[in-house]
Each structure stands twice: as C-alpha cells, then as structure tokens.
Amino acid sequence: MFRAVQRPAPVVTEDSAAFWDAADEDRLVTQRCAACGRLRHPPRPMCPECGSLTVEVVELSGRGVVYSYALLHHPQHPAFEYPVLAALIDLAEGIRIVSNLVGLKRDEIRIGLPVQVEFVSTDGDHRVPVFRPVDVNGSVAP
Amino acid sequence: MSPPAFGGVAAIAGIGQTEFSRRAGRSELQLACESITAALADAGLRPADVDGLVSYTVDPVEETELVRSVGFDGIGFSSRIPYGGGGSMGVLLHAASAVASGAADVVVGYRAIRARSGASRFGGAKIAPSPTSAHSGTTAMQWCIPFGVLTPASWMALNSTRYMHEYGVTSEDFGRAVVQLRAYAATNPNAWGYERPITLEEHQESRWIAEPCIHLLDCCQETDGSVAVVVTSAERAADLAATPVRIAAASGAGLFEQEIATDHYRPDLSVMDGSVALAARLFDRFDIARDDIDAAMIYDAFSPILLMQLEALGFCGPGEANEFIADGNLALDGALPCNTNGGLIGEGYIHGLNLVLEATRQLRGTAVNQVADAHAVLVTASRTGAILTAD
C-alpha cells in the first residue's frame, strides 16, 4: 500500500547495528554473551551478568507469545495506519521486544496469543520484525 | 541501620509558580524567572541568598541564563535529575542532600515547561532521529519508533494492558480515580479542571487514546508554566517568612532492567517494582510508617500508573487499588487523600513538580482541598519520592 510517509527507519547505533543489519536480511537475532551465554535485548555493549564485552550474535526462532498489547488511536503520525496494533512479544528464547501485530482482526488480539515473526519494509530500505498469529498446529495465519 | 543523616535536616522554605495555561506566550526562561522570584518572595529571601540550583536534565532553562536573569551571583552547587518525570522528586533529594552536607545553603529547585505551546507537544507523536532522549530515561524509545509506539501514552499503555489482564482491572476502575481527581480540580482555581468535574460516563465516552486502557480523560494535561521550591536548613527556614515544611525523607530507586516511560523489559510489568523499592527506601530506611502518612501526591501522568503506584507503595495489595479507590479512600475523608490539587490530570502537568507545591500547601494548612491535621505527606513519581512533614 502506498503511503505518503513510510514507516520510520530504525535508529542504528554502534550498539544496535547487529540487530538491525540482520533484520535487513529478514533474520531475527539477539546478543549472547560470549563468556557466560546470557541473552540480552535491547543490545548493549557489556554483559550485566559477568561484565564481558565480547558479544556473539545468535539467530532466534521468531516464535513467541503476546505479553501485552495496545491499540494506539491518537495522537497520529502520517507514517502509520490507525489504530496501530502495538505489542510486547515474549520470544521463545526468553527475551522481550516491542513490535506490531499483523494478520489479525482487532477483536482477535489477546495476551498469550502465539505469534511468528515476519518482516516489513521501512523508510530508507530497512526491514523490521513484526508478528503474525500462528494457529494451534503451528501454521502461520494467512 | 540508622536512618540517612540528611533526613529532616532540610526544609522547603518557599514555593512559587506561574499561572498554568495552554499558551504561556513567553519563554521557559521567563517562566522560570517568575516562579523562582515568587518562591523567593514567599520565603522572604533575595536572589543573592541562593547558592544552589537543581532541575531536570530535560528542562530547557540553562543555569547560566537563569543566573544572569534572576541575578544570582554566588552559585556553588548545581545539579540535574535524569529519568524525566520519574525523577521529579529527585529535586528534593538533591536539594536536601546539598543543604545537609553543607554543599549549599539555599537551593532553588525549578521546572519550566511549555508542554502544550512549545516547539512540539509533550504528548505528541514524534519520530526522534537520535537514539537518546535528552537523558530522560527513554533511550529505549529507539526500539519503539519503527513500530509507531511514539508517545508516552503508548509506552505506558503496553504496561497498563498487562496490569488490567493480570488483576481483572477495568477502564471503569481507572475512571473512578479520574472522577476523584477532577472533583479535586473542580474546586482548585489554579487547575485546568476548575469548575469542571466529570462523571464516570463522561470518562467512558471520551475517545480512546490507547485501547483498552487509556481514554482521553485518563491523560494528564499538556501544560505551560513553571514551579519552583526554595530549600534551606530547617533551622534557617524556621526564621524565614513562610511556615517551613521539613524534608523528612527523600530517595530515588532504580532497578535492573528498569527504564522510565519505555519500561518494557522487566519480567512482570503488572507491578511497578521500582516504586516497591522506592517505598522500602523511604519508609524502611527512614523508619516512617505508612500509617503516619496523612496524604499522598502521586505522579499521575496517566491514571493506570496511579493505581499501580498505590499498590507498589504498599497502601493496598496487588490488584486492590480499584477497590481501594471505589471505597472512597482517595477523598478528603478517606484513608489516603491523594492528589488534592487534582493531580497532573486535573490541575496541570509541570512534569510532576507541581505535586510538591500541593504537598507543601497541605502541610502549611493552605490547600484549597485541605486535609484536616496533615502532618506528613508523601510525594512520589515512580522512582523518586520524599516524605514532607510539618513541624
């Protein structure tokens, strides 16, 4: 769908580049401490568990459940359709991210809903992860 | 462990403010000059008596400009509090600490804001081009922007929906708190909501900002204005013009994984556990009982966080704030008269610091909605707080 203003690009910093670079290739990743194995998000330079500055980037399953949500009605920004379906997703690996829900009706949104990642385009040709419900058999909803 | 040594050493000797409006028509610097001058006049002090300044990191008024405008000439202490509105009561913590340590004799705390008529509306949908937000504690908003989660209401809605889910809290429960706040504001000539009480029906019929938790009437105002407080030693304050209000306790609390508005990463978002920690630091470390608190001023940027803080601060159990409020406990004759100026929702939003003025008025006995025999008032903003007492 054409919109005059596109979904804003992510803010890429030295600390977050690995996450967004992977997203540009439709891969959902997170940081893992190379010393103690702790996963963390949002990405940061030091492990709060052991103090290590050495980081690995690991691919995630993209599966999770809706931890919370909100239908954002107002105020509005021209880059988005309203209401915005905003959600916190608890990923299977135990980290949480802010994202959007797609492929469901407003009255189908509920806490605990199983979801699967997919990617959508932003301004500046970036890609960002959003989440679509999966049915009880694990199939992604149409 | 004995209580922190600065408890009770310092006092609020003066308060001042501008009018609260939606279009001040003058700069934040001028607004700050006006509120500070009023606070000094209230205390019976002159600019030359001031040697300390405290504000928020996000305040646009530069100390250097303020000094050259008000005519301060011997500033020896200045500091700023991070964490946005959550840091509001850090102004009292820093001022009292500076006075008690001897770093300063007279500290002015101020906040000046044009939340409505300024360059961008405070609650507006903004796309920040940089990863940080002026040290307001919302660095993580960079993780929200590509998803249209652009406003304080949207950030807090994600936590509020989970709170509703966890405890079966409803929008009507939030509405009952707002009806009480607007009842207080209705009798406060200084309030945006003066002479405009609302009904629960009107609350429910106001448009959705973030469904299912935040209607328009659950939101604080976007206000233009400034407030200021003058803090000095309780000993010196006793000899000044206004009735002193002692800073009996003050603290901040920050927990691992805790952020400010974009606080989405703690395991259980249905509990404001930063406020749980804050309450422990205020009540336990300073050896003050919750039962001693005669009134509370609690940061109500959005009504759901008022309920969540009532629980986190220990005035009712988890998930019980709705019944606590429905039973009338926030009213003047209730167990905990709360935000008696109408709060940030009913009076106006000077980023939380106007709650300190209301606490001071309660302890002086000069509030519009006066609590009988108020001797101790709690003022909190999520992760910072203070307990103020009358001598």
Boltz contact constraints between the chains, C-beta under 6 A:
constraints:
  - contact:
      token1: [A, 8]
      token2: [B, 127]
      max_distance: 6.0
  - contact:
      token1: [A, 8]
      token2: [B, 145]
      max_distance: 6.0
  - contact:
      token1: [A, 8]
      token2: [B, 146]
      max_distance: 6.0
  - contact:
      token1: [A, 10]
      token2: [B, 146]
      max_distance: 6.0
  - contact:
      token1: [A, 11]
      token2: [B, 131]
      max_distance: 6.0
  - contact:
      token1: [A, 11]
      token2: [B, 142]
      max_distance: 6.0
  - contact:
      token1: [A, 13]
      token2: [B, 131]
      max_distance: 6.0
  - contact:
      token1: [A, 42]
      token2: [B, 140]
      max_distance: 6.0
  - contact:
      token1: [A, 42]
      token2: [B, 143]
      max_distance: 6.0
  - contact:
      token1: [A, 68]
      token2: [B, 158]
      max_distance: 6.0
  - contact:
      token1: [A, 68]
      token2: [B, 161]
      max_distance: 6.0
  - contact:
      token1: [A, 68]
      token2: [B, 162]
      max_distance: 6.0
  - contact:
      token1: [A, 69]
      token2: [B, 161]
      max_distance: 6.0
  - contact:
      token1: [A, 70]
      token2: [B, 157]
      max_distance: 6.0
  - contact:
      token1: [A, 70]
      token2: [B, 158]
      max_distance: 6.0
  - contact:
      token1: [A, 70]
      token2: [B, 161]
      max_distance: 6.0
  - contact:
      token1: [A, 70]
      token2: [B, 210]
      max_distance: 6.0
  - contact:
      token1: [A, 71]
      token2: [B, 211]
      max_distance: 6.0
  - contact:
      token1: [A, 72]
      token2: [B, 154]
      max_distance: 6.0
  - contact:
      token1: [A, 72]
      token2: [B, 210]
      max_distance: 6.0
  - contact:
      token1: [A, 73]
      token2: [B, 208]
      max_distance: 6.0
  - contact:
      token1: [A, 74]
      token2: [B, 209]
      max_distance: 6.0
  - contact:
      token1: [A, 75]
      token2: [B, 124]
      max_distance: 6.0
  - contact:
      token1: [A, 75]
      token2: [B, 125]
      max_distance: 6.0
  - contact:
      token1: [A, 77]
      token2: [B, 125]
      max_distance: 6.0
  - contact:
      token1: [A, 77]
      token2: [B, 150]
      max_distance: 6.0
  - contact:
      token1: [A, 80]
      token2: [B, 148]
      max_distance: 6.0
  - contact:
      token1: [A, 84]
      token2: [B, 148]
      max_distance: 6.0
  - contact:
      token1: [A, 86]
      token2: [B, 149]
      max_distance: 6.0
  - contact:
      token1: [A, 88]
      token2: [B, 158]
      max_distance: 6.0
  - contact:
      token1: [A, 88]
      token2: [B, 264]
      max_distance: 6.0
  - contact:
      token1: [A, 96]
      token2: [B, 265]
      max_distance: 6.0
  - contact:
      token1: [A, 98]
      token2: [B, 143]
      max_distance: 6.0
  - contact:
      token1: [A, 98]
      token2: [B, 144]
      max_distance: 6.0
  - contact:
      token1: [A, 98]
      token2: [B, 147]
      max_distance: 6.0
  - contact:
      token1: [A, 98]
      token2: [B, 149]
      max_distance: 6.0
  - contact:
      token1: [A, 98]
      token2: [B, 264]
      max_distance: 6.0
  - contact:
      token1: [A, 99]
      token2: [B, 147]
      max_distance: 6.0
  - contact:
      token1: [A, 100]
      token2: [B, 147]
      max_distance: 6.0
  - contact:
      token1: [A, 111]
      token2: [B, 165]
      max_distance: 6.0
  - contact:
      token1: [A, 122]
      token2: [B, 146]
      max_distance: 6.0
  - contact:
      token1: [A, 128]
      token2: [B, 146]
      max_distance: 6.0
